[in-house]
Amino acid sequence: MSTSVVYKYSLNGEVVYVGQSNRGIQKRVKEHCKEIRFMGLTDVEYYEVSDEQTARKHEAFWIAHYKPILNIQRPSLTEVMKRKPRGVQWNKYPYEIVYDEPLIAVN
């Protein structure tokens, strides 16, 4: 069984992005470091869940809950959990976040 993560980026206390990954938090944050919309964001929290399906359900709940401005895709209402996930303990991302050259050039 693989472990998946649910994570959120915040700016000045406001959640601006929620995501999930089955590749691990460190690899996913590193991928975001190449996207313009994440430039400068360093407040990342995450928690682990047992599988990707659970991660998708948790992600959908948090997106519906926070309505983060950087989420482009929104989950369908059928994906959203009715209740807040139990036992969630958000962990602070423990690594330094270093932004690379973005994949998309700014005009």
C-alpha positions in Angstrom: 0.0 0.0 0.0 1.4 3.4 -1.0 1.2 6.5 1.1 -0.3 9.7 -0.4 -0.3 13.2 0.8 -2.7 16.1 1.0 -1.1 19.5 1.2 -1.9 23.2 1.2 -0.1 26.4 0.5 -0.9 29.5 2.5 -0.1 33.2 2.1 -0.6 35.6 5.0 -2.7 33.0 6.8 -5.0 32.4 3.8 -5.0 29.0 2.1 -4.3 29.7 -1.6 -3.9 26.2 -3.0 -4.8 22.6 -2.0 -3.4 19.5 -3.7 -2.7 15.8 -3.3 0.0 13.5 -4.5 0.9 9.9 -4.5 4.6 10.8 -5.2 5.4 12.3 -1.9 5.4 15.9 -0.6 9.0 16.7 -1.3 8.8 15.8 -5.0 5.5 17.6 -5.4 6.7 20.8 -3.9 9.8 20.7 -6.1 7.5 20.4 -9.1 5.5 23.4 -8.0 8.7 25.4 -7.8 8.8 25.6 -11.6 5.3 27.1 -11.8 4.8 30.9 -11.8 1.7 30.8 -9.7 3.6 29.3 -6.8 6.6 31.7 -6.9 7.4 33.0 -3.5 5.0 30.8 -1.6 6.8 29.1 1.3 4.1 28.2 3.8 3.3 24.6 3.1 1.6 22.1 5.3 0.7 18.5 4.6 -0.5 15.2 6.0 -0.3 11.6 4.9 -3.2 9.3 4.1 -3.2 5.6 3.2 -4.1 5.8 -0.5 -4.7 8.0 -3.5 -8.5 7.6 -3.5 -8.6 8.9 0.1 -6.2 11.7 -0.8 -8.5 12.8 -3.7 -11.5 12.8 -1.3 -9.7 14.9 1.3 -8.4 17.3 -1.4 -11.9 17.8 -2.7 -13.2 18.5 0.8 -10.4 21.1 1.5 -10.9 22.8 -1.9 -14.6 23.1 -1.2 -13.9 24.3 2.3 -11.2 26.9 1.6 -12.0 27.9 -2.0 -8.3 28.6 -2.7 -7.6 31.1 -5.4 -4.8 29.2 -7.1 -6.7 26.0 -7.6 -7.6 25.9 -11.3 -9.7 22.7 -11.3 -12.5 22.3 -8.9 -13.8 18.9 -7.8 -17.3 17.8 -8.7 -19.8 17.9 -5.9 -20.0 14.1 -5.9 -16.3 14.0 -4.9 -16.6 16.2 -1.9 -16.8 14.5 1.5 -19.8 15.5 3.6 -17.8 16.0 6.8 -14.4 17.3 7.7 -11.8 14.5 7.6 -11.1 13.1 11.1 -7.8 13.0 12.8 -6.1 15.4 10.4 -2.8 16.8 11.8 -1.2 19.3 9.4 2.6 19.1 9.4 4.8 22.0 8.4 6.9 21.3 5.3 10.4 20.7 6.8 12.6 21.5 3.8 13.8 24.8 2.3 11.8 25.8 -0.8 14.0 26.9 -3.6 12.4 28.3 -6.7 13.9 27.5 -10.1 13.4 29.3 -13.4 9.6 29.0 -14.2 8.6 26.8 -17.0 6.3 29.6 -18.3 8.0 32.9 -19.2 6.5 36.1 -17.9 5.7 38.5 -20.7 
